[in-house]
Amino acid sequence: MKNKSGIFYAKILLFGEYSILCDSMGLTIPYTHFRGELSFIKEDKYTDYDFAVSSNRLLKEYAIYIRGLKDSGELLCNFDIDAFERDIHQSLYFESTIPQGYGVGSSGALVAALYERYVPNHKSGDRKMSKEEVTKLKEVFSQLESYFHGTSSGMDPLNCYIKHPLLIHNKKDVCMVGIPRNKHDKKGAIFLINTGSPGKTGPLVNIFLDKCKIDDFMTRVREEMIPLNDACIKSLIKGETKRFFETLKDLSKFLYDHLDPMIPETFKKIWRYGLESQSYYLKLCGSGGGGFLLGFTEDFEKAKDELKKLDVDIIPVYKNLQDAE
């Protein structure tokens, strides 16, 4: 994917939601359907004025966070806070189509944009970056994004910045990776379901972390959730379609059984129907609680038809390559 300076896309964490907090593997991809860029309200642009004013207000609050880190000597990058504050005073805002609270990286794209503009001699986000450079950048982004969620792995802004699929082996080992769609069934696809309301990341992450303090739940995470999550990633990358969907079904059921608070009540029936019919399997997209749900199917047209009967429209994210005729 060719990088476009100043424009940052949404991201989708295909695998690793919550389990990545316990050092599982993760797989994240850029999603170009949504995007954002820094802009100024006074520029000759047609935009939602109230949204722009609200965004500018958020940046003012964020600047206080960055200023505090810089003054205390804790900031991990050479962020030009003075230039940032001047631009905020000149009505800087983040023009974005990325929905907030939907698990597709709205804050990640913002952080990536701010890093590019306000960190002098910043690392160029391209495929030539070494594994060590990627890991260091992830640490910087983790700190910069923590303001929005209380804690952050740094993966969302990293993916938004590099604009290429990323494979997380663990907290210290991240690399770029390809997903071989031509090895999978040509009818297959990844899709999104819009639940119609945003979710709140912070409270849901706290629920998960509190549950992890219970020995029985933590044992299930280590012995069931993480192995299933990691196996899904490995089989997807290797192009092992049959094994992938077998494992995915088990992971979807685990999430349904054990992360109940993260699944919107009105979509539990739809989630369960996928498990029973085996036409599609659903996962959380980000922290859940609302926003988007993430779906996988071996037969996109069949899944689309069945979900339409349930009054659910789906948004395709990633379709396998069709045979050239």
C-alpha positions in Angstrom: 0.0 0.0 0.0 1.5 3.4 -1.0 1.8 5.8 1.9 0.1 9.1 1.6 1.7 11.7 3.8 -0.8 13.4 6.1 -3.6 10.9 5.6 -4.1 8.1 8.1 -6.5 5.2 7.7 -8.5 3.2 10.2 -7.3 -0.2 11.4 -8.9 -3.5 12.2 -7.4 -5.8 14.8 -8.3 -9.2 13.3 -7.0 -11.2 16.2 -5.8 -10.3 19.7 -8.6 -8.3 21.3 -8.1 -8.5 25.0 -5.8 -11.6 24.8 -3.1 -9.2 23.6 -3.2 -7.7 27.1 -2.0 -11.1 28.3 0.8 -11.2 25.7 -0.9 -13.3 23.0 -0.2 -12.9 19.3 -2.1 -10.3 17.4 -2.8 -9.5 13.7 -3.9 -6.0 12.6 -4.6 -4.6 9.1 -5.2 -1.0 7.8 -8.8 -0.3 6.7 -8.8 2.4 4.0 -12.6 2.8 4.0 -12.2 5.3 6.9 -9.5 8.0 7.1 -8.4 11.2 8.8 -6.0 14.1 8.5 -5.0 17.2 10.5 -6.6 20.4 9.3 -7.6 24.0 10.3 -11.1 25.2 10.8 -10.2 28.5 9.0 -9.2 26.7 5.8 -11.6 26.9 2.9 -13.0 23.4 3.6 -16.6 22.2 3.8 -16.9 20.3 7.0 -19.0 19.7 10.1 -18.2 22.9 12.1 -19.4 21.6 15.4 -17.3 18.4 15.0 -14.3 20.5 14.1 -14.8 22.7 17.2 -15.2 19.6 19.4 -12.0 18.1 17.9 -10.1 21.3 18.6 -11.3 21.2 22.2 -10.1 17.6 22.6 -6.7 18.6 21.2 -6.4 21.3 23.8 -7.0 18.8 26.5 -4.5 16.3 24.9 -1.9 19.1 24.7 -2.0 19.4 28.5 -1.2 15.6 28.8 1.7 15.9 26.4 3.0 19.1 28.1 2.9 17.2 31.5 4.9 14.3 30.1 7.5 16.7 28.5 7.9 18.8 31.6 8.4 15.7 33.8 11.0 14.3 31.4 8.9 11.2 30.8 8.0 11.8 27.1 9.5 9.1 24.9 9.8 11.2 21.8 10.9 14.8 20.9 7.3 16.1 20.5 7.2 19.8 19.6 4.6 20.8 22.1 5.1 24.5 21.5 4.2 24.2 17.8 1.3 21.9 18.7 -0.1 24.5 21.1 0.3 27.3 18.6 -1.6 25.3 15.9 -4.3 24.5 18.4 -4.7 28.2 19.0 -5.0 28.6 15.2 -8.0 26.1 15.3 -6.2 22.9 14.5 -8.5 19.8 14.4 -8.6 16.3 13.1 -10.8 15.9 10.0 -11.9 12.3 10.2 -14.5 9.9 8.9 -13.3 7.2 11.4 -16.2 6.6 13.8 -15.2 7.0 17.4 -15.9 4.1 19.8 -16.2 1.6 17.0 -13.0 -0.3 17.4 -11.4 0.8 14.2 -8.7 3.1 15.5 -10.0 6.7 15.6 -7.5 7.7 18.3 -4.8 5.6 16.7 -5.1 7.6 13.4 -5.0 10.9 15.4 -1.9 9.9 17.3 -0.2 8.8 14.1 -1.0 12.1 12.4 0.3 14.1 15.4 3.5 12.0 15.5 4.2 12.7 11.8 3.6 16.4 12.1 5.1 17.3 15.5 8.0 14.9 16.0 11.0 16.3 14.1 13.1 13.6 12.4 10.4 11.1 13.0 10.7 7.6 11.7 9.3 7.1 8.2 6.5 4.5 8.3 7.5 2.1 5.5 8.4 -1.5 4.9 12.2 -0.8 5.3 11.8 -0.3 9.0 13.8 -2.9 11.1 12.0 -5.0 13.8 13.8 -2.9 16.4 12.6 0.3 14.9 9.0 -1.0 14.8 9.2 -2.1 18.4 10.6 1.3 19.6 7.9 3.2 17.6 5.2 0.9 19.2 6.5 2.0 22.7 6.3 5.7 21.7 2.7 5.2 20.4 1.7 3.3 23.5 2.5 6.3 25.6 1.0 8.8 23.2 -2.3 6.9 23.0 -2.7 6.0 26.6 -4.4 9.3 27.2 -7.4 8.2 25.4 -7.9 4.7 26.9 -6.0 4.7 30.2 -3.7 2.0 28.7 -2.6 1.3 25.2 -0.5 -1.4 23.5 0.5 1.2 20.8 -0.6 -1.2 18.1 -3.5 1.0 16.7 -1.4 4.1 16.0 1.5 1.9 14.8 -0.8 0.2 12.2 -2.4 3.5 11.2 1.1 5.0 10.7 2.8 2.1 8.9 -0.3 1.3 6.8 0.6 -2.4 6.4 -0.6 -5.6 8.1 1.3 -6.2 11.3 1.9 -9.4 13.1 2.4 -9.2 16.9 4.4 -12.2 18.2 4.4 -10.7 21.7 4.9 -7.3 23.4 8.5 -7.0 22.2 8.2 -8.6 18.8 6.2 -7.0 16.0 6.8 -7.3 12.3 5.1 -6.6 8.9 3.3 -9.5 7.3 1.3 -10.5 4.2 -2.0 -12.3 4.2 -2.2 -14.8 1.2 -5.8 -14.4 0.1 -5.1 -16.5 -3.1 -4.5 -19.5 -0.8 -8.0 -19.3 0.7 -11.3 -20.2 -0.8 -12.3 -17.5 -3.3 -15.8 -17.2 -1.8 -14.4 -16.3 1.6 -14.4 -12.8 3.1 -14.0 -10.7 6.3 -16.7 -8.2 7.1 -18.0 -5.7 9.6 -21.4 -5.5 11.3 -22.5 -2.0 12.6 -24.2 -2.4 16.0 -25.4 1.2 15.7 -23.9 2.6 18.9 -20.3 3.3 20.1 -18.6 1.3 22.8 -16.5 2.5 25.8 -13.0 1.0 25.7 -11.7 2.0 29.2 -14.5 0.5 31.3 -14.6 -2.7 29.3 -10.8 -3.2 29.5 -11.1 -2.7 33.3 -13.8 -5.4 33.4 -11.5 -7.8 31.5 -8.5 -7.0 33.8 -10.7 -7.5 36.9 -11.8 -10.9 35.6 -8.2 -11.8 35.0 -7.6 -11.5 38.7 -9.9 -14.6 39.2 -7.7 -17.7 38.9 -10.3 -19.8 37.0 -10.8 -17.1 34.3 -7.1 -16.4 33.9 -6.5 -20.1 33.5 -9.1 -20.2 30.7 -7.5 -17.2 29.0 -4.0 -18.9 29.1 -5.1 -22.4 28.2 -8.0 -21.8 25.8 -8.3 -18.2 24.5 -4.7 -17.5 23.8 -3.9 -20.8 22.1 -7.1 -20.4 19.9 -6.2 -16.8 19.0 -2.6 -17.7 18.1 -3.7 -20.8 16.1 -6.2 -18.6 14.1 -3.4 -16.2 13.2 -0.9 -18.9 12.1 -3.5 -20.8 10.0 -4.7 -17.6 8.3 -1.2 -16.5 7.3 -0.3 -20.0 6.1 -3.5 -20.2 4.0 -4.8 -23.2 5.9 -8.5 -22.5 5.3 -10.1 -25.6 6.9 -8.0 -25.4 10.0 -8.5 -21.7 10.3 -12.3 -21.9 10.4 -12.3 -24.9 12.7 -10.3 -22.9 15.2 -12.2 -19.7 14.6 -15.4 -21.4 15.5 -14.0 -22.4 18.9 -12.6 -18.9 19.5 -15.9 -17.3 18.6 -17.7 -19.6 21.1 -15.1 -18.8 23.8 -15.8 -15.1 23.4 -19.5 -15.7 23.4 -19.3 -17.7 26.6 -16.8 -15.8 28.6 -16.8 -12.1 27.4 -20.5 -11.6 27.6 -20.4 -8.0 28.8 -18.5 -7.0 25.6 -21.2 -8.3 23.2 -24.2 -6.0 22.7 -27.4 -7.7 23.9 -29.3 -7.3 20.7 -26.5 -9.0 18.7 -26.1 -12.1 20.9 -28.8 -14.0 18.9 -27.0 -13.1 15.6 -23.7 -14.2 17.1 -25.2 -17.5 18.2 -26.9 -18.1 14.9 -23.5 -17.9 13.2 -22.1 -20.6 15.5 -25.1 -22.9 15.0 -25.4 -22.4 11.2 -21.7 -22.3 10.6 -22.4 -19.8 7.8 -20.2 -17.2 9.5 -18.4 -16.6 12.8 -18.3 -13.3 14.8 -15.6 -11.7 16.9 -15.2 -8.5 18.8 -13.8 -5.6 16.8 -11.7 -3.8 19.4 -13.1 -3.7 22.9 -16.7 -4.4 21.9 -19.7 -3.1 23.9 -20.9 -1.5 20.7 -19.2 -0.2 17.6 -18.5 -2.9 15.0 -18.5 -6.6 15.2 -16.0 -8.5 13.0 -17.2 -11.4 10.9 -15.5 -14.2 8.9 -17.2 -16.5 6.3 -16.2 -19.1 3.8 -19.1 -18.0 1.6 -19.7 -14.3 1.6 -22.9 -14.3 -0.5 -24.5 -16.9 1.6 -23.6 -15.1 4.8 -24.8 -11.8 3.4 -28.2 -13.3 2.5 -28.6 -15.0 5.9 -27.7 -11.9 7.8 -30.1 -9.8 5.7 -32.9 -12.1 6.9 -31.9 -11.1 10.4 -32.1 -7.4 9.4 -28.3 -7.0 9.5 -26.3 -5.4 6.7 -22.6 -6.2 6.4 -19.7 -4.1 5.2 -17.0 -6.1 3.3 -13.5 -5.5 4.5 -11.4 -8.2 2.8 -12.5 -10.5 0.0 -10.4 -13.3 -1.4 -9.1 -13.0 -4.9 -11.4 -14.2 -7.6 -10.1 -16.4 -10.4 -9.4 -14.4 -13.5 -11.6 -15.4 -16.4 
